[in-house]
Amino acid sequence: MITTSRIKSLVTFAVYAALLLTQAGFSQDLTSKFSADKMRERVKKISSDEFEGRGPGSKGAGLATQYIADQLKAAGVTPGNGSSYFQNVPLVGVKADPMSYLRVERSGQPGKLYKFGDDFVAFSGAQSAKSDVNAELVFVGYGIDAPMYNWNDYKGPAEDYKGKVLMMLVNDPPATSSEPNLFGGKALTYYGRWTYKFEEAARRGAAGVILVHTTESAGYGWNVVRTSNGSWRYDIARTPGDKSPFLQFKGWATNEASSAILVQAGLNLDELRAKAARRDFQPVKTGVNVMLDLSSEIKRLNSPNVVGVLKGSDPKMSSEFVVYSAHWDHFGIGEPAANGDKIYNGAYDNASGVAAVLGIADVLAKIALKDRPKRSTLFLFTTGEEQGLLGAEYYSRHPLVPLAKTAADVNLDGVNIFGKVSDFVALGADRSSIIDQILEAANERHLTIGGDKNSDKGFFYRSDHFPFAKVGVPSVNFQHGDTFTPPLKGDAATFFRDYTAKYYHQVTDEYHDWWDASAMVQEAELALAIGVKLANVKEMPRFKSTDEFYSADKKRLGGR
């Protein structure tokens, strides 16, 4: 005989068991919830010629951002900025005159001209139509002032740099046998990034910077630098009364051109490079003057981040958010290739990431509110990533949900289109507690998580998770590995092997029918699982106390 109390006990157990199954379901493979066909169609649409390469401020950019907002709305994702899916980012666009020349002179000797595109590229940091510079060139080694490493390339009085043009090397000084962990050892630190070097030079009052480019140090060839700077360059618009320092121009030069400039000063670049690797390096006043009369087209515009939110299931924890991010922009219409194509479609970089995050949004939106992850989810599609992470940087300064309530960012930039893999890379995950959730999700899927195989190239600082890290939000740039199952062949193998040399930031980054949408789903599903675990973990994720972003993390959480 079944008593009333027994029935109540069975009902209570059934409810409890259902709750456990609901939570456990998130640890199971959700591949069947994704539509590979929809993911493929979204990539084709976003990277089509119709969207003109999605350069900020272009007609194609407007089409792309509206398309993303429409997809979010259709999925049931609510607007992330009040009643709007858009967070406008004020930008200034500058397009340098390609007929510009860099002139270098030494007293008593004939001057020499260096050609824009072939020898150097530059764009105005003054956000104005004219940048007229005539100043002495000073070689400042790696251009780093890092007290934590007892390293300062800016020795001497401030007047030595104010108003000067500074030539510097990219990356960190190399580690040595006596200091194998100098500047992170093999791994590049933020001090090695070109963004830091421009920022530090501006703080010193420099007029301009020439970075010495090599394929080895940058991880890509001069063709990438040239195409990346051959059309419009953007920056976050300064507000009236903004007193922040800026450079008249920001430039790069080939190793050959840099060497020739220093030869005019009677100096040898290789010898200076060797001296710059020492802590006792002294800046070198070259005695040559750099003249650059840079004319630029200027346009001011609002280029939106696209933002949507899904409410979490827990009454208290739903005020906190896990962010999925992917940049929608690319280089628009730029310098024509040999075949005349001038649309930089950006299919892999990053229509694939946008399609993956939209796929994640589809899956989460179909889950009933009571069964969703505890924390809420914010979907962020950023502008201006290719211009220096501008949309993510703006969001980090003007967050739509408080940073103290932002648990983590999972960023997707270049989602696997080649074939399924048995390994993934989680750039930056080992800096914070989110590594635990990442490993848990991977283990459940019998996948491995590897470290950054190219840490010397500084990929951690090259995508939209980085501005989140700078303000103390644990973040990861989630990428596929290279252990393909089965091994790649044909077009997929060729594209994967030659991507950096032939496709990265080139017109050739286009959609192809051989793309493996099931590989995209595999990566999106794992990213979803990681985000869900981050949304359900009891304690807010934190940077490790030994990490460079721990202090920002503490500041974000009020000193805790």
C-alpha positions in Angstrom: 0.0 0.0 0.0 1.4 3.4 -1.0 0.8 6.1 1.7 0.4 9.8 1.1 3.8 10.5 2.7 5.3 7.9 0.4 3.8 9.6 -2.7 5.2 12.9 -1.5 8.6 11.4 -1.1 8.6 9.9 -4.6 7.5 13.2 -6.0 10.2 15.0 -4.1 12.8 12.5 -5.4 11.5 12.7 -8.9 11.8 16.5 -8.9 15.3 16.3 -7.4 16.4 13.7 -10.0 15.0 15.8 -12.8 17.0 18.8 -11.5 20.1 16.7 -11.5 19.5 15.4 -15.0 18.9 19.0 -16.2 22.2 20.1 -14.7 24.0 16.9 -15.9 22.6 17.4 -19.4 25.0 20.4 -19.8 27.9 18.1 -19.3 26.7 15.9 -22.2 27.4 16.5 -25.9 25.0 19.0 -27.3 26.1 18.7 -30.9 22.6 17.6 -32.0 21.3 21.0 -30.9 23.4 22.8 -33.4 22.5 23.3 -37.1 25.6 22.7 -39.3 23.7 23.9 -42.3 22.7 27.2 -40.6 26.2 27.8 -39.5 27.5 27.3 -43.0 24.9 29.6 -44.5 25.7 32.3 -42.0 29.4 32.2 -42.9 28.6 32.4 -46.6 26.3 35.3 -46.0 28.6 37.3 -43.7 31.7 36.8 -45.9 29.9 37.4 -49.2 30.8 40.2 -51.5 27.4 41.8 -50.6 28.9 42.7 -47.3 32.0 44.3 -48.9 34.5 42.9 -46.4 32.8 44.5 -43.5 35.1 47.5 -43.1 33.8 49.8 -40.2 31.6 52.6 -41.5 30.9 50.9 -44.8 27.6 49.9 -46.4 28.7 46.3 -45.9 29.3 46.9 -42.2 25.8 48.2 -41.8 24.4 45.1 -43.6 26.5 42.8 -41.4 25.6 44.3 -38.1 21.9 44.5 -38.9 22.1 40.8 -40.1 23.6 39.8 -36.8 21.0 41.7 -34.8 18.2 40.2 -36.8 19.6 36.7 -36.2 19.8 37.3 -32.5 16.2 38.6 -32.4 15.0 35.6 -34.5 16.7 33.3 -32.0 14.9 34.9 -29.1 17.9 36.7 -27.7 16.9 40.1 -26.1 18.7 43.4 -26.9 21.8 44.0 -24.8 21.7 47.8 -24.6 18.4 48.7 -23.3 16.0 48.3 -26.2 18.8 48.2 -28.8 21.1 45.5 -30.1 23.7 48.1 -30.8 26.4 49.8 -28.7 27.7 52.6 -30.9 31.5 53.0 -30.8 32.7 56.5 -31.9 35.6 56.0 -34.4 37.8 58.2 -36.5 39.0 56.7 -39.7 42.2 57.9 -41.5 43.3 56.8 -44.9 46.9 57.8 -45.7 47.8 59.1 -49.1 49.6 56.1 -50.8 51.8 58.6 -52.7 53.4 59.7 -49.4 57.1 59.4 -49.0 59.4 59.2 -46.0 62.4 61.4 -46.5 65.5 60.8 -44.4 68.4 63.3 -44.4 71.7 63.8 -42.7 73.5 67.1 -42.7 75.9 67.4 -45.6 74.6 64.3 -47.4 71.9 63.7 -50.0 68.5 62.8 -48.6 66.8 59.5 -49.5 63.2 58.8 -50.1 61.3 55.7 -48.9 58.1 54.6 -50.6 54.8 54.1 -48.9 53.7 50.4 -49.1 57.0 49.1 -50.4 59.3 50.4 -47.7 57.1 51.7 -45.0 53.5 52.3 -44.0 52.2 54.9 -41.6 48.9 56.3 -40.4 48.1 59.5 -38.5 47.6 59.2 -34.7 46.6 62.8 -34.6 43.1 62.1 -36.0 43.6 65.0 -38.4 44.1 65.4 -42.2 47.7 66.5 -41.9 50.6 65.1 -40.0 53.7 67.1 -40.8 56.8 65.8 -39.0 60.4 66.9 -39.3 62.4 65.5 -36.4 65.5 63.7 -35.3 65.5 59.9 -35.3 66.4 58.1 -32.1 66.9 54.4 -31.9 65.4 53.2 -28.6 66.0 49.4 -28.8 62.8 47.6 -27.8 61.1 50.8 -26.6 60.2 49.3 -23.2 60.1 50.7 -19.7 59.3 47.8 -17.4 60.2 48.3 -13.7 59.1 44.8 -12.8 61.9 43.5 -15.0 64.4 46.2 -14.1 64.4 47.2 -17.8 64.3 50.7 -19.2 65.1 51.6 -22.8 64.3 55.3 -22.2 67.4 56.2 -20.3 68.4 59.9 -20.1 66.4 63.1 -19.9 62.8 63.3 -21.2 63.9 65.9 -23.8 65.8 63.1 -25.6 62.4 61.7 -26.8 60.0 64.6 -26.8 59.2 65.6 -30.4 61.5 62.9 -31.8 60.8 60.0 -34.2 61.6 56.8 -32.4 62.7 53.7 -34.2 62.3 50.4 -32.2 62.2 46.7 -32.4 59.1 44.6 -32.0 58.6 41.9 -29.3 60.4 41.6 -26.0 64.1 41.4 -25.5 65.2 37.8 -25.8 65.7 35.6 -22.8 69.2 34.5 -22.0 70.8 31.5 -20.3 71.3 33.6 -17.2 67.7 34.9 -17.3 65.6 32.3 -19.1 62.4 33.8 -17.8 63.1 37.4 -18.7 59.9 38.9 -20.0 58.1 35.6 -19.9 60.9 33.6 -21.5 59.7 32.4 -24.9 56.2 33.8 -24.3 55.6 37.3 -25.5 54.4 39.8 -22.9 52.3 42.9 -23.5 55.6 44.9 -23.5 56.4 43.3 -26.8 53.2 44.2 -28.5 53.1 47.1 -31.0 50.2 48.6 -29.2 52.2 49.0 -26.0 55.2 50.5 -27.9 53.0 53.2 -29.5 51.4 53.9 -26.1 54.7 54.3 -24.3 56.2 56.5 -27.1 53.1 58.7 -26.9 53.6 59.0 -23.1 57.1 60.1 -23.8 55.9 62.9 -26.1 57.4 61.4 -29.3 56.2 62.8 -32.6 56.2 59.4 -34.3 57.3 55.8 -34.2 58.9 53.5 -36.8 58.6 49.8 -35.9 61.1 47.5 -37.5 59.2 44.6 -39.1 60.6 41.2 -39.7 58.5 38.1 -40.7 60.2 36.2 -37.9 59.4 38.7 -35.1 55.9 39.4 -36.3 54.8 36.0 -37.3 53.6 37.2 -40.7 55.1 38.8 -43.8 55.3 42.4 -44.9 52.3 41.7 -47.2 50.1 41.5 -44.1 51.4 44.9 -42.8 51.0 46.4 -46.2 47.4 45.3 -46.7 46.4 46.0 -43.1 47.5 49.6 -43.6 46.7 50.1 -47.3 43.2 51.5 -46.7 41.2 52.9 -43.8 42.7 52.7 -40.3 40.6 53.5 -37.3 40.9 54.5 -33.7 38.5 55.3 -30.9 37.6 59.0 -31.3 39.0 61.3 -28.7 36.4 63.4 -26.9 36.7 67.2 -26.8 39.1 68.2 -24.1 40.8 64.8 -24.1 44.4 65.4 -22.9 45.6 61.9 -23.5 49.0 61.7 -25.4 49.1 60.8 -29.1 51.6 60.3 -31.9 51.6 62.4 -35.1 52.1 59.1 -36.9 52.4 55.4 -36.2 54.5 53.5 -38.7 56.3 50.3 -39.7 59.2 49.8 -42.0 60.7 46.7 -43.6 63.9 45.4 -42.1 65.7 46.4 -45.3 64.4 50.0 -45.2 65.1 50.3 -41.5 68.7 49.1 -42.1 69.1 51.6 -45.0 67.9 54.5 -42.8 70.4 53.6 -40.2 73.2 53.3 -42.8 72.5 56.9 -43.6 73.5 57.6 -40.0 76.6 55.4 -40.2 75.0 52.8 -38.0 74.4 49.0 -38.4 70.9 47.6 -37.6 72.3 44.1 -36.7 74.8 45.6 -34.3 72.1 47.8 -32.7 69.8 44.8 -32.4 72.5 43.0 -30.5 73.1 45.9 -28.1 69.3 46.4 -27.6 69.1 42.9 -26.1 71.2 44.0 -23.1 69.8 45.7 -20.0 72.5 48.4 -20.2 71.5 49.4 -23.7 71.7 53.2 -24.3 69.4 54.9 -26.8 71.2 56.2 -29.9 70.7 59.7 -31.3 71.2 58.9 -35.0 71.9 62.4 -36.3 69.5 61.9 -39.2 66.2 63.7 -39.6 63.0 62.0 -40.6 60.5 64.1 -42.7 57.0 62.9 -43.3 54.3 65.1 -44.7 51.4 62.7 -44.3 48.0 63.7 -45.9 45.0 61.6 -44.9 41.4 61.4 -45.7 39.4 61.7 -42.4 35.9 60.4 -41.5 34.1 60.2 -38.2 31.5 57.6 -37.6 29.7 55.4 -35.2 30.5 51.7 -35.7 28.4 49.4 -33.5 29.2 46.5 -31.3 26.2 44.2 -31.6 25.0 42.9 -28.2 22.3 40.5 -27.0 21.5 38.9 -23.6 19.8 35.8 -22.3 18.7 35.7 -18.7 20.1 33.1 -16.4 18.0 30.7 -14.3 19.2 31.6 -10.8 17.5 34.5 -9.0 20.7 35.8 -7.5 23.4 34.6 -9.9 21.5 35.8 -13.0 22.7 39.3 -12.3 26.2 38.0 -13.3 27.2 37.3 -16.9 29.3 35.1 -19.0 30.3 36.7 -22.3 30.8 35.0 -25.7 32.6 37.4 -28.1 33.5 37.4 -31.8 34.5 40.3 -34.0 32.4 41.0 -37.1 34.7 43.4 -38.9 37.4 42.8 -41.5 39.3 45.1 -43.9 36.5 46.0 -46.3 37.6 47.1 -49.8 41.3 47.7 -50.0 44.4 47.3 -52.1 43.6 45.1 -55.2 45.3 41.7 -55.5 47.0 40.6 -58.7 43.6 39.2 -60.0 41.9 42.5 -59.4 39.9 41.3 -56.4 39.8 44.0 -53.7 37.2 42.7 -51.3 38.7 41.4 -48.1 35.9 39.0 -47.3 37.3 37.7 -43.9 35.5 34.3 -44.1 37.7 32.4 -41.6 38.7 35.7 -39.9 36.1 36.1 -38.5 32.8 35.2 -40.2 33.4 31.8 -38.8 33.5 33.1 -35.2 30.4 35.1 -35.7 28.5 32.1 -37.0 29.7 30.0 -34.1 28.6 32.5 -31.4 25.2 32.9 -33.2 24.9 29.1 -33.1 25.6 29.1 -29.4 22.9 31.7 -29.0 20.4 29.6 -30.9 21.0 26.6 -28.6 20.8 28.5 -25.3 17.7 30.5 -26.4 15.8 27.3 -27.0 16.3 26.2 -23.4 13.5 27.1 -21.0 14.5 29.8 -18.6 14.2 27.4 -15.6 16.7 25.0 -17.2 19.2 27.6 -18.4 22.7 28.1 -16.8 22.5 30.0 -13.5 24.4 33.1 -14.7 23.1 35.2 -17.6 24.8 35.2 -21.0 25.9 38.2 -23.0 26.7 37.8 -26.7 29.1 40.5 -27.9 30.0 41.0 -31.6 32.7 43.6 -31.8 33.8 46.2 -34.3 37.3 47.3 -35.1 39.1 44.2 -33.9 41.4 44.3 -37.0 42.2 48.0 -36.1 43.5 47.2 -32.7 40.7 45.6 -30.7 38.8 48.8 -30.7 35.2 47.6 -30.1 36.3 45.3 -27.2 38.4 48.1 -25.8 35.5 50.5 -25.9 33.2 47.9 -24.3 35.8 47.4 -21.5 35.7 51.1 -20.8 31.9 51.4 -21.2 30.5 48.0 -20.2 26.8 47.3 -20.6 26.9 45.1 -17.5 29.2 45.9 -14.6 32.7 44.4 -14.8 32.3 43.2 -11.2 29.3 41.2 -12.5 31.2 39.8 -15.5 32.4 36.3 -14.7 34.4 35.5 -17.8 34.8 36.1 -21.6 35.0 33.2 -24.1 36.3 34.6 -27.4 36.1 32.9 -30.8 38.3 34.2 -33.5 38.9 31.9 -36.5 36.7 28.8 -35.9 37.8 25.4 -37.2 36.6 25.0 -40.8 39.1 22.3 -41.8 38.1 19.1 -40.1 37.4 17.7 -36.6 40.2 17.7 -34.1 41.1 15.9 -30.9 42.8 18.9 -29.4 42.0 22.6 -28.7 44.0 25.6 -27.5 42.8 27.9 -24.8 45.0 31.0 -24.9 45.2 32.6 -21.5 43.1 30.0 -19.7 46.0 29.0 -17.4 46.2 32.6 -16.1 42.9 32.1 -14.1 40.6 29.6 -12.5 38.6 29.2 -15.7 41.2 26.5 -16.7 39.3 24.1 -14.4 36.0 24.5 -16.3 37.8 24.3 -19.6 39.6 21.1 -18.7 36.4 19.6 -17.3 34.4 20.2 -20.5 37.3 18.9 -22.7 37.7 15.8 -20.6 34.0 15.0 -20.9 34.4 15.1 -24.6 37.7 13.1 -24.6 39.5 16.1 -26.0 42.8 17.6 -24.9 43.6 21.2 -24.2 47.1 22.3 -25.3 49.2 25.3 -24.5 50.1 28.1 -26.9 52.6 26.6 -29.4 53.5 30.1 -30.7 53.7 32.0 -27.4 56.5 34.0 -28.8 54.1 35.6 -31.3 51.9 37.0 -28.5 48.6 35.7 -29.8 47.1 36.2 -26.4 47.3 40.0 -27.0 45.8 39.9 -30.5 42.1 39.3 -30.1 39.1 40.6 -28.2 39.5 38.7 -25.0 42.6 40.8 -24.2 40.7 44.1 -23.4 38.6 42.0 -20.9 41.8 40.7 -19.3 43.2 44.2 -19.0 40.3 45.2 -16.8 40.5 42.1 -14.7 37.9 39.8 -16.3 39.2 36.2 -16.7 39.2 35.5 -20.5 40.2 33.0 -23.0 40.8 33.0 -26.8 39.4 29.6 -27.7 41.0 28.0 -30.8 41.1 24.6 -32.5 44.3 22.6 -32.4 46.0 20.8 -35.3 45.5 17.1 -34.6 42.9 16.5 -37.2 40.9 13.3 -37.2 41.3 12.0 -39.8 44.4 13.9 -41.1 43.7 16.7 -43.6 44.1 16.3 -47.3 43.3 18.2 -50.4 42.1 21.8 -50.3 41.7 21.7 -46.5 45.3 20.7 -46.0 46.6 23.3 -48.4 44.6 26.1 -46.8 45.6 25.1 -43.3 49.3 24.9 -44.3 49.4 28.1 -46.2 47.0 30.2 -44.2 49.4 32.7 -42.6 51.4 33.2 -45.8 48.7 33.3 -48.4 45.3 34.0 -46.7 45.7 35.9 -43.5 44.3 39.4 -44.0 44.3 38.9 -47.8 41.5 38.9 -50.4 41.9 35.1 -50.6 40.3 34.5 -47.1 37.0 33.5 -48.7 34.4 30.8 -48.1 34.8 27.5 -50.0 32.3 24.6 -50.3 34.9 22.2 -48.9 34.6 23.8 -45.5 33.7 21.3 -42.9 30.7 22.6 -40.9 30.8 19.7 -38.5 34.2 20.9 -37.4 32.7 24.3 -36.7 29.9 22.7 -34.7 32.4 20.7 -32.7 34.3 23.9 -31.6 31.1 25.8 -30.9 29.7 23.0 -28.8 32.8 22.8 -26.7 32.8 26.6 -26.3 29.1 26.4 -25.2 29.9 23.7 -22.7 32.8 25.8 -21.2 30.5 28.8 -20.9 27.8 26.9 -19.2 30.2 25.5 -16.6 31.5 29.1 -16.0 27.9 30.2 -15.6 27.2 27.5 -13.1 30.4 27.5 -11.0 29.6 28.8 -7.5 32.5 31.3 -7.1 33.3 34.0 -9.6 36.3 33.0 -11.7 39.5 34.9 -10.7 42.9 35.5 -12.1 45.7 33.7 -10.3 47.6 35.9 -7.8 50.8 35.4 -9.8 49.3 36.8 -13.0 49.9 40.3 -14.4 46.2 40.9 -14.5 45.5 39.9 -10.8 45.7 43.5 -9.6 43.1 44.6 -12.2 40.9 41.7 -11.1 41.1 42.9 -7.5 40.3 46.4 -8.5 37.3 45.2 -10.5 35.9 43.4 -7.5 36.5 46.2 -5.0 39.8 45.0 -3.6 38.7 41.5 -2.9 
